[in-house]
Amino acid sequence: MVPLELFFFVLAYAVGSLPLGFWLHRAEGQHPATLSPHNLGIENVWRTLGPLPSVLAFMGDVLKGFVAVALTLSLPGPEAAILAGLGAMLGHFYPPLALFPDAPKRGRGNIVLLGVLAGWSAVGLPIWSLLIPLLVFGAILGYSGYVVLSSVAALTLLTLFLSFSELHFFAVLLVWAMLGLYLWRSKEQLGRVLDGTEPRVGESVPVTGKSPNQVVAAFMVHPMNIADLWQTGRFRWLEPFFGPGKLPLEWALALSEHVRPMKVDELRGIYTAGGKEIRCYLIGAPLLPQVISSKPELATARAIQGAKLAQELGASVFGLGAFWSTVGNKGLDVQAALPDLAITNGGAYTAGTVRASIPAILEHFTELGRDPSSSTAAVVGANGVVAFGIARSIAPHFSKVVLVGRNSERLERSRITLERAFPQTHFVAGTDMNLISSADLIFSATSDPNPVIFPQHVKPGAWIFDEGRPADVDLSVSSVPGVRLIPGGVVRPPGSMTQRLDMGFGVGLVPACLAETLIIAANGCFERVSLGPQTSSENIAYFVAEAEKLGFEVIG
């Protein structure tokens, strides 16, 4: 590579890095949330700004790619032009942040690539080698509706054509480098095609604030067990390679720690009683509960990355589900990292659904001839906000309440607080799970990644209300005679929700923490988010009342 070619490469990089689309949007007064790499593209520019700005944006990106290559017209041979094309794409994908600190991440670069191809034809590359890939692009786009598939197929075909042409070996390597760059940049979109969550041409991309009757939320999930790792299409093909007699599962788990959060599903069909649509993106990072618990710094980093992705997707609120709700000081650190996005751990409505369920459980308990005032209740996980709220709710109804948790000092403080409030009830606190073996009714709400309640902890005929996610009750408990298991915190959103991912709650059902995220998005009550270890009674009451107004139904 001669210094002159290197100079034009740097110049092409500079031209390719110009954020023309961002400048155009900003001139039109558009909010940065509409400028994410997931919501850009001529089709969405057309929807947000209209036909004229979209045509200008199209011409600007084509011109950017063409000019970057055309600068090399004075140099002999196509090698410099191909190198300049690579520089233009690098500039578009990875611009110098110091020069454009406010510009969001770029889109897929299809239009810039079109300008690069036009520039290559101008410097003498065979026109047929450029036209045929364009025809393939159109054919695959018409058949599949996926822009990313069409672009990858067209660029791959072009690379193969040029590999068997008379180009210099170095020029061929540059073309392969451009293909590799495009594939790397498009890996998330390709994964979404496998998952069925990538928008097709003609399909609208919702953004909060674009329509008064449509809001967007996002919620972070994780696999509960090894089987859940293979739920998404992008990972399902790996399942046959792992297991007994194959590659060790430990390798898959080790690799999962290096995977950034991704969009794994999209909940649709949620309409409030007032007719407002709530679209919810599920953001997933493949960390199992035990990894989240044992590596809090990694988990917090992934939660922050997930929140950033949610913001790029246009969500107004981001919920932390299951074990994600425990990371970063129960969401406080995530909120501090993204002050412009509402973050919630869902604790308020989760506690609210439990409180809403308790009267029905106690009523049914009494109808079957069992007297709470002469019975013993137990609360497992009593160090937590939700479980402590359960203890406060049930204390007036039982003669004895057993509090079980992991922190004996906090348990003792909780016991003293409850005794002062309910002197007629006898409270026992401890860390030994065997304390619950005398309980007639057990409430459990822990953040443990594994079951904590086993047959030896449960007496025959006991009722167990399990709020834990994953479940606190081991499946073997069902073998205890007369035991009744009651799932907690399960909600049916209004409308006819559709989903691809199995979250373990049943068709059309979601956990209460996700429901809280949806309610915040619907009402715009961002000041009501649940963060940290404390949850106010006012917020609990608010979510219970608003959920009923919006049409949410507590199932268990």
C-alpha positions as CSV (number, residue, x, y, z in Angstrom):
1,M,0.0,0.0,0.0
2,V,1.5,3.3,-1.1
3,P,1.1,6.4,1.1
4,L,-1.2,8.0,-1.5
5,E,-3.6,5.1,-1.3
6,L,-3.5,5.3,2.5
7,F,-4.2,9.0,2.3
8,F,-7.4,8.4,0.2
9,F,-8.4,5.6,2.6
10,V,-8.3,8.0,5.5
11,L,-10.1,10.6,3.4
12,A,-12.8,8.1,2.5
13,Y,-13.2,7.2,6.1
14,A,-13.7,10.8,7.0
15,V,-16.4,11.2,4.3
16,G,-18.1,8.0,5.3
17,S,-18.2,9.1,9.0
18,L,-20.3,12.2,8.3
19,P,-23.7,11.8,10.1
20,L,-25.8,13.2,7.3
21,G,-29.0,11.5,8.5
22,F,-28.5,12.7,12.0
23,W,-27.9,16.3,10.9
24,L,-31.1,16.1,8.8
25,H,-33.2,14.8,11.6
26,R,-31.8,17.3,14.1
27,A,-32.6,20.1,11.6
28,E,-36.2,18.9,11.6
29,G,-36.3,18.8,15.4
30,Q,-36.5,15.1,15.8
31,H,-35.8,13.4,19.2
32,P,-32.6,11.3,19.4
33,A,-34.6,8.2,20.4
34,T,-36.0,8.1,16.8
35,L,-32.4,8.0,15.4
36,S,-31.3,4.6,16.7
37,P,-29.6,2.1,14.4
38,H,-32.7,0.0,14.8
39,N,-35.2,2.7,13.8
40,L,-33.2,4.4,11.0
41,G,-33.5,3.6,7.3
42,I,-35.3,5.4,4.5
43,E,-38.6,3.7,5.2
44,N,-38.6,5.0,8.8
45,V,-37.3,8.5,7.8
46,W,-40.3,8.6,5.4
47,R,-42.7,7.8,8.3
48,T,-41.1,10.3,10.7
49,L,-40.2,13.2,8.5
50,G,-42.0,12.7,5.2
51,P,-41.0,12.1,1.6
52,L,-38.8,15.1,0.9
53,P,-36.4,14.5,3.9
54,S,-36.3,10.8,3.1
55,V,-35.3,11.4,-0.5
56,L,-32.6,13.9,0.7
57,A,-31.3,11.4,3.2
58,F,-31.2,8.7,0.6
59,M,-29.3,10.9,-1.8
60,G,-27.0,12.1,0.9
61,D,-25.9,8.6,1.9
62,V,-25.5,7.5,-1.7
63,L,-23.4,10.6,-2.4
64,K,-21.4,9.9,0.7
65,G,-20.4,6.4,-0.5
66,F,-19.9,7.6,-4.1
67,V,-17.7,10.6,-3.3
68,A,-15.5,8.5,-1.0
69,V,-14.7,6.2,-3.9
70,A,-14.7,8.8,-6.7
71,L,-11.9,10.6,-4.9
72,T,-9.6,7.8,-6.2
73,L,-10.4,8.3,-9.9
74,S,-7.0,9.8,-10.5
75,L,-5.2,6.7,-9.2
76,P,-4.5,3.7,-11.5
77,G,-6.3,0.4,-11.0
78,P,-9.3,-0.5,-8.9
79,E,-7.4,-1.3,-5.7
80,A,-7.5,2.2,-4.4
81,A,-11.2,2.5,-5.1
82,I,-11.9,-0.8,-3.2
83,L,-9.8,0.4,-0.3
84,A,-11.7,3.7,-0.3
85,G,-15.0,1.8,-0.3
86,L,-13.9,-0.1,2.8
87,G,-12.8,3.1,4.4
88,A,-16.2,4.7,3.7
89,M,-18.1,1.8,5.3
90,L,-15.7,1.8,8.3
91,G,-16.4,5.5,8.7
92,H,-20.1,5.0,8.5
93,F,-20.1,2.1,11.0
94,Y,-17.4,3.4,13.4
95,P,-17.1,7.2,13.1
96,P,-14.8,9.2,15.4
97,L,-16.8,9.8,18.5
98,A,-14.8,12.8,19.5
99,L,-16.0,14.6,16.3
100,F,-19.6,13.6,16.5
101,P,-20.3,13.0,20.3
102,D,-24.1,13.6,20.0
103,A,-24.7,11.4,16.9
104,P,-26.4,8.0,17.6
105,K,-25.1,4.7,16.3
106,R,-25.5,4.3,12.5
107,G,-27.8,2.0,10.6
108,R,-26.9,-1.0,8.5
109,G,-25.2,1.2,5.8
110,N,-27.1,-0.3,2.8
111,I,-27.5,3.1,1.0
112,V,-23.9,4.0,1.7
113,L,-22.9,0.6,0.2
114,L,-25.0,1.4,-2.9
115,G,-23.0,4.6,-3.3
116,V,-19.8,2.7,-3.0
117,L,-20.9,0.2,-5.7
118,A,-21.8,3.2,-8.0
119,G,-18.3,4.5,-7.3
120,W,-16.7,1.2,-8.1
121,S,-18.5,1.0,-11.5
122,A,-17.2,4.5,-12.2
123,V,-13.6,3.4,-11.8
124,G,-13.9,0.4,-14.1
125,L,-15.1,-2.6,-12.2
126,P,-17.2,-4.9,-14.5
127,I,-20.8,-3.5,-14.5
128,W,-22.3,-7.0,-14.7
129,S,-20.6,-7.9,-11.4
130,L,-22.4,-5.0,-9.8
131,L,-25.8,-5.4,-11.5
132,I,-26.3,-9.1,-10.8
133,P,-25.9,-8.7,-7.0
134,L,-28.4,-5.8,-7.1
135,L,-30.9,-8.0,-8.9
136,V,-30.3,-10.7,-6.3
137,F,-30.9,-8.0,-3.6
138,G,-34.3,-7.1,-5.1
139,A,-35.4,-10.7,-5.6
140,I,-34.5,-11.8,-2.0
141,L,-36.1,-8.6,-0.6
142,G,-39.3,-9.2,-2.5
143,Y,-39.4,-12.8,-1.3
144,S,-38.4,-12.5,2.4
145,G,-39.0,-8.8,3.2
146,Y,-35.7,-8.7,5.2
147,V,-33.3,-6.0,4.1
148,V,-30.4,-7.5,6.0
149,L,-30.7,-10.9,4.3
150,S,-30.9,-9.3,0.9
151,S,-27.9,-7.1,1.5
152,V,-25.8,-10.0,2.9
153,A,-26.7,-12.2,-0.1
154,A,-25.9,-9.5,-2.6
155,L,-22.6,-8.6,-1.0
156,T,-21.6,-12.2,-0.7
157,L,-22.4,-12.8,-4.4
158,L,-20.4,-9.7,-5.4
159,T,-17.5,-10.9,-3.3
160,L,-17.5,-14.3,-5.0
161,F,-17.7,-12.7,-8.4
162,L,-14.7,-10.4,-7.8
163,S,-12.8,-13.3,-6.2
164,F,-12.7,-15.0,-9.6
165,S,-12.1,-11.9,-11.6
166,E,-8.8,-10.5,-12.7
167,L,-8.5,-8.3,-9.6
168,H,-5.2,-8.2,-7.8
169,F,-5.1,-10.6,-4.7
170,F,-4.8,-7.6,-2.4
171,A,-8.0,-6.1,-3.9
172,V,-9.8,-9.4,-3.4
173,L,-8.8,-9.5,0.2
174,L,-10.2,-6.0,0.7
175,V,-13.6,-7.1,-0.8
176,W,-13.6,-10.0,1.6
177,A,-12.8,-7.6,4.5
178,M,-15.8,-5.5,3.5
179,L,-18.0,-8.5,3.5
180,G,-16.7,-9.5,7.0
181,L,-17.2,-6.0,8.2
182,Y,-20.8,-6.0,7.0
183,L,-21.5,-9.4,8.5
184,W,-20.1,-8.4,11.8
185,R,-22.1,-5.2,11.9
186,S,-25.3,-7.1,10.9
187,K,-24.9,-10.0,13.3
188,E,-27.7,-8.7,15.6
189,Q,-30.1,-8.2,12.7
190,L,-29.3,-11.6,11.4
191,G,-30.0,-13.1,14.8
192,R,-33.3,-11.3,14.9
193,V,-34.2,-12.9,11.6
194,L,-33.6,-16.3,13.1
195,D,-35.7,-15.3,16.2
196,G,-38.5,-13.8,14.0
197,T,-38.2,-10.4,15.6
198,E,-36.5,-8.4,12.8
199,P,-39.0,-6.0,11.1
200,R,-39.7,-6.6,7.5
201,V,-40.1,-4.0,4.8
202,G,-43.5,-2.3,5.3
203,E,-43.7,-3.2,9.0
204,S,-43.8,-0.1,11.2
205,V,-41.3,0.3,14.0
206,P,-43.0,1.7,17.1
207,V,-41.3,4.5,19.0
208,T,-42.7,6.1,22.1
209,G,-43.9,9.6,21.4
210,K,-44.6,9.1,17.7
211,S,-48.2,8.2,18.3
212,P,-50.4,9.2,21.3
213,N,-52.1,5.8,21.2
214,Q,-48.9,3.7,21.1
215,V,-46.2,3.4,23.7
216,V,-43.1,1.2,23.8
217,A,-41.6,-0.6,26.8
218,A,-38.7,-3.1,27.2
219,F,-38.1,-5.8,29.7
220,M,-35.0,-7.8,30.4
221,V,-35.2,-11.6,30.8
222,H,-32.7,-14.4,31.2
223,P,-32.8,-18.2,30.9
224,M,-33.9,-20.0,34.1
225,N,-32.1,-23.2,33.2
226,I,-29.9,-24.9,30.5
227,A,-33.0,-25.7,28.3
228,D,-33.9,-22.1,28.1
229,L,-30.6,-21.3,26.5
230,W,-31.8,-22.9,23.3
231,Q,-35.2,-21.1,23.1
232,T,-34.1,-18.4,20.7
233,G,-33.5,-19.2,17.0
234,R,-30.1,-17.8,17.0
235,F,-28.9,-20.3,19.6
236,R,-31.2,-23.2,18.9
237,W,-28.9,-24.7,16.3
238,L,-26.1,-25.0,18.9
239,E,-28.1,-27.4,21.1
240,P,-27.2,-30.6,19.3
241,F,-23.5,-29.9,19.9
242,F,-23.8,-29.8,23.7
243,G,-24.8,-32.4,26.2
244,P,-23.7,-35.9,27.3
245,G,-21.1,-37.4,25.0
246,K,-20.7,-34.1,23.2
247,L,-19.2,-30.7,23.9
248,P,-19.3,-29.9,27.7
249,L,-22.1,-27.6,28.7
250,E,-19.6,-25.6,30.7
251,W,-18.3,-24.3,27.4
252,A,-21.7,-23.0,26.4
253,L,-22.1,-21.4,29.8
254,A,-18.6,-19.8,29.5
255,L,-19.4,-18.4,26.1
256,S,-22.8,-17.1,27.3
257,E,-20.9,-14.7,29.7
258,H,-19.5,-12.9,26.6
259,V,-22.8,-12.4,24.8
260,R,-24.2,-8.9,25.0
261,P,-27.9,-8.3,25.5
262,M,-30.1,-8.7,22.4
263,K,-33.7,-8.3,21.4
264,V,-35.2,-11.8,21.7
265,D,-39.0,-11.2,21.4
266,E,-41.6,-8.6,21.0
267,L,-44.9,-8.7,22.9
268,R,-47.8,-7.5,20.7
269,G,-51.5,-7.3,21.0
270,I,-51.5,-5.5,24.4
271,Y,-54.3,-2.9,24.4
272,T,-55.5,-1.1,27.5
273,A,-59.1,-0.6,28.3
274,G,-58.7,2.9,26.9
275,G,-57.5,1.6,23.5
276,K,-53.8,2.4,23.9
277,E,-51.3,-0.1,22.4
278,I,-48.3,-1.2,24.5
279,R,-45.5,-2.8,22.5
280,C,-42.9,-4.5,24.6
281,Y,-39.5,-5.7,23.5
282,L,-37.9,-8.5,25.5
283,I,-34.2,-7.9,25.9
284,G,-32.2,-11.0,26.8
285,A,-28.7,-11.9,27.9
286,P,-28.0,-15.6,28.3
287,L,-26.8,-15.6,32.0
288,L,-28.3,-18.2,34.2
289,P,-29.5,-17.2,37.7
290,Q,-26.5,-18.7,39.5
291,V,-24.2,-16.6,37.2
292,I,-26.1,-13.4,37.9
293,S,-25.9,-14.1,41.6
294,S,-22.2,-15.1,41.7
295,K,-20.9,-12.4,39.3
296,P,-22.7,-9.2,40.2
297,E,-20.4,-6.9,38.4
298,L,-20.9,-8.8,35.1
299,A,-24.6,-8.9,35.7
300,T,-24.8,-5.1,36.3
301,A,-22.8,-4.4,33.2
302,R,-25.1,-6.6,31.1
303,A,-28.2,-4.9,32.7
304,I,-26.8,-1.5,31.7
305,Q,-26.1,-2.7,28.2
306,G,-29.6,-4.1,28.0
307,A,-31.0,-0.7,29.1
308,K,-29.0,1.1,26.4
309,L,-30.4,-1.3,23.8
310,A,-33.9,-0.6,25.1
311,Q,-33.3,3.1,24.7
312,E,-32.0,2.6,21.2
313,L,-35.1,0.7,20.3
314,G,-37.3,3.6,21.4
315,A,-38.5,2.3,24.7
316,S,-39.6,4.8,27.4
317,V,-39.2,2.4,30.3
318,F,-37.0,-0.6,31.0
319,G,-38.0,-3.3,33.4
320,L,-35.6,-5.7,35.2
321,G,-37.1,-9.2,35.4
322,A,-36.4,-12.1,37.6
323,F,-32.8,-12.0,38.8
324,W,-32.0,-8.9,36.8
325,S,-34.2,-7.1,39.4
326,T,-31.6,-7.8,42.1
327,V,-28.5,-6.5,40.3
328,G,-27.0,-3.0,40.6
329,N,-28.5,-2.3,44.0
330,K,-31.9,-3.5,42.7
331,G,-31.7,-1.2,39.6
332,L,-30.3,1.9,41.2
333,D,-26.9,1.6,39.4
334,V,-28.6,0.9,36.1
335,Q,-30.7,4.1,36.5
336,A,-27.7,6.1,37.4
337,A,-26.0,4.9,34.2
338,L,-29.0,5.9,32.1
339,P,-30.7,8.9,33.7
340,D,-32.8,9.6,30.6
341,L,-34.5,6.2,30.7
342,A,-37.0,5.1,33.4
343,I,-35.7,1.9,35.1
344,T,-37.9,-0.3,37.3
345,N,-37.4,-3.6,39.2
346,G,-41.1,-4.2,39.3
347,G,-41.3,-4.5,43.1
348,A,-44.3,-2.3,43.7
349,Y,-46.8,-4.1,41.5
350,T,-45.3,-7.5,42.4
351,A,-46.1,-6.7,46.1
352,G,-49.5,-5.4,45.0
353,T,-50.5,-8.6,43.3
354,V,-49.5,-10.5,46.4
355,R,-51.5,-8.3,48.6
356,A,-54.4,-8.6,46.1
357,S,-54.2,-12.4,46.3
358,I,-53.9,-12.7,50.0
359,P,-57.6,-11.9,50.9
360,A,-58.8,-14.5,48.3
361,I,-56.4,-17.1,49.7
362,L,-57.4,-16.5,53.3
363,E,-61.1,-16.5,52.3
364,H,-60.7,-19.9,50.5
365,F,-58.5,-21.2,53.4
366,T,-61.4,-20.3,55.8
367,E,-64.1,-21.7,53.5
368,L,-62.4,-25.1,53.7
369,G,-62.8,-25.1,57.5
370,R,-59.4,-23.9,58.4
371,D,-59.1,-21.1,61.0
372,P,-56.2,-18.7,60.3
373,S,-56.5,-17.3,63.9
374,S,-55.5,-20.7,65.3
375,S,-53.0,-21.5,62.5
376,T,-49.3,-20.8,61.8
377,A,-48.1,-19.0,58.7
378,A,-44.5,-18.8,57.4
379,V,-42.9,-16.3,55.2
380,V,-39.7,-17.4,53.3
381,G,-37.4,-14.7,52.1
382,A,-38.6,-12.3,54.7
383,N,-35.4,-10.1,54.3
384,G,-36.9,-9.0,50.9
385,V,-39.3,-6.2,50.2
386,V,-42.1,-8.3,48.8
387,A,-41.9,-11.0,51.5
388,F,-41.8,-8.4,54.3
389,G,-44.9,-6.9,52.8
390,I,-46.6,-10.3,52.8
391,A,-45.7,-10.7,56.5
392,R,-47.4,-7.3,57.3
393,S,-50.5,-8.3,55.3
394,I,-51.0,-11.7,56.9
395,A,-49.9,-10.8,60.5
396,P,-53.3,-9.7,61.8
397,H,-55.0,-13.0,60.7
398,F,-52.6,-15.6,62.2
399,S,-51.7,-16.5,65.8
400,K,-48.1,-17.2,64.8
401,V,-46.0,-16.1,61.9
402,V,-42.5,-17.6,61.2
403,L,-40.0,-15.4,59.3
404,V,-37.2,-17.1,57.5
405,G,-34.4,-15.4,55.6
406,R,-30.6,-15.4,55.2
407,N,-29.7,-12.3,57.2
408,S,-30.4,-12.9,60.9
409,E,-29.8,-9.3,62.0
410,R,-32.3,-7.9,59.4
411,L,-34.7,-10.7,60.3
412,E,-34.5,-9.7,64.0
413,R,-35.2,-6.1,63.1
414,S,-38.2,-7.1,61.0
415,R,-39.5,-9.3,63.8
416,I,-39.3,-6.4,66.3
417,T,-41.0,-4.1,63.9
418,L,-43.9,-6.5,63.3
419,E,-44.3,-7.3,67.0
420,R,-44.8,-3.7,67.7
421,A,-47.4,-3.3,65.0
422,F,-49.2,-6.6,65.7
423,P,-48.8,-7.4,69.4
424,Q,-51.5,-10.1,69.3
425,T,-49.4,-12.2,66.9
426,H,-46.4,-14.3,68.0
427,F,-43.4,-13.9,65.6
428,V,-40.5,-16.3,65.2
429,A,-37.5,-15.4,63.1
430,G,-34.5,-17.5,61.9
431,T,-32.4,-18.7,59.1
432,D,-33.2,-22.4,59.5
433,M,-35.7,-23.6,56.8
434,N,-36.9,-26.3,59.2
435,L,-38.7,-23.6,61.1
436,I,-41.5,-23.6,58.4
437,S,-42.3,-27.3,58.9
438,S,-45.1,-26.4,61.4
439,A,-46.7,-23.9,59.1
440,D,-50.2,-24.4,57.7
441,L,-49.8,-21.7,55.1
442,I,-46.4,-20.8,53.6
443,F,-45.6,-17.7,51.5
444,S,-42.3,-17.7,49.7
445,A,-40.7,-14.8,47.7
446,T,-36.9,-15.3,47.4
447,S,-34.3,-14.4,44.9
448,D,-32.6,-17.7,45.1
449,P,-31.6,-19.3,41.8
450,N,-32.5,-22.8,43.1
451,P,-35.5,-24.2,45.0
452,V,-35.3,-23.7,48.8
453,I,-38.4,-25.6,49.9
454,F,-38.3,-29.4,49.9
455,P,-40.6,-32.1,51.3
456,Q,-38.8,-32.2,54.7
457,H,-39.8,-28.6,55.2
458,V,-43.5,-29.0,54.5
459,K,-46.1,-30.8,56.6
460,P,-49.0,-32.7,55.0
461,G,-51.9,-30.4,54.0
462,A,-49.9,-27.2,53.9
463,W,-50.7,-24.5,51.4
464,I,-47.7,-22.8,49.6
465,F,-48.0,-19.5,47.8
466,D,-44.9,-19.4,45.6
467,E,-43.9,-15.9,44.5
468,G,-40.3,-16.9,43.7
469,R,-38.8,-16.7,40.1
470,P,-37.4,-19.3,39.5
471,A,-39.8,-21.2,41.7
472,D,-38.9,-21.5,45.4
473,V,-40.7,-24.8,45.7
474,D,-39.0,-28.0,44.5
475,L,-41.2,-30.2,42.3
476,S,-40.7,-33.1,44.8
477,V,-42.9,-31.2,47.3
478,S,-46.0,-32.2,45.3
479,S,-45.5,-35.7,46.7
480,V,-46.4,-34.5,50.2
481,P,-50.0,-35.5,50.9
482,G,-52.5,-32.7,50.7
483,V,-50.0,-30.0,49.8
484,R,-51.5,-27.2,47.6
485,L,-49.1,-25.1,45.4
486,I,-50.4,-21.6,44.4
487,P,-48.3,-19.6,41.9
488,G,-48.0,-15.9,42.7
489,G,-47.5,-12.7,40.8
490,V,-48.9,-13.8,37.5
491,V,-50.9,-11.3,35.5
492,R,-52.9,-11.3,32.3
493,P,-52.3,-8.0,30.3
494,P,-55.3,-6.5,28.6
495,G,-56.0,-7.4,24.9
496,S,-54.7,-10.5,23.2
497,M,-51.0,-10.7,23.8
498,T,-48.9,-12.7,21.5
499,Q,-45.3,-13.9,22.1
500,R,-42.7,-16.3,20.8
501,L,-40.6,-16.8,23.9
502,D,-41.8,-19.1,26.7
503,M,-41.4,-17.1,29.9
504,G,-42.8,-20.0,32.0
505,F,-46.1,-18.3,33.0
506,G,-48.4,-19.7,30.4
507,V,-49.8,-18.3,27.2
508,G,-50.8,-14.7,27.4
509,L,-49.5,-14.3,30.9
510,V,-46.7,-12.2,32.3
511,P,-45.0,-11.7,35.7
512,A,-46.1,-8.8,37.8
513,C,-42.8,-7.0,37.4
514,L,-43.3,-7.0,33.6
515,A,-46.9,-5.8,34.1
516,E,-45.5,-2.9,36.2
517,T,-43.2,-1.9,33.3
518,L,-46.2,-1.9,30.9
519,I,-48.3,0.2,33.3
520,I,-45.5,2.8,33.6
521,A,-45.2,3.0,29.8
522,A,-49.0,3.3,29.4
523,N,-49.5,6.0,32.0
524,G,-46.2,7.8,31.6
525,C,-45.8,7.6,35.4
526,F,-42.0,7.5,35.3
527,E,-41.7,8.9,38.8
528,R,-43.4,5.7,40.1
529,V,-40.6,3.3,39.2
530,S,-39.5,0.7,41.8
531,L,-35.8,1.1,42.6
532,G,-33.6,0.0,45.5
533,P,-34.6,-2.1,48.4
534,Q,-37.6,0.0,49.5
535,T,-41.1,0.1,48.0
536,S,-43.6,2.7,49.1
537,S,-47.1,1.7,50.1
538,E,-48.3,4.6,48.0
539,N,-46.8,3.1,44.8
540,I,-48.1,-0.3,45.6
541,A,-51.6,1.0,46.0
542,Y,-51.2,3.1,42.8
543,F,-50.2,0.2,40.6
544,V,-53.0,-2.0,42.0
545,A,-55.6,0.7,41.2
546,E,-54.2,1.6,37.8
547,A,-53.8,-2.0,36.7
548,E,-57.5,-2.5,37.3
549,K,-58.4,0.6,35.3
550,L,-56.2,-0.4,32.4
551,G,-57.5,-4.0,32.3
552,F,-54.7,-6.0,33.9
553,E,-56.0,-9.1,35.7
554,V,-54.2,-10.9,38.5
555,I,-54.2,-14.6,38.0
556,G,-52.3,-15.9,41.0
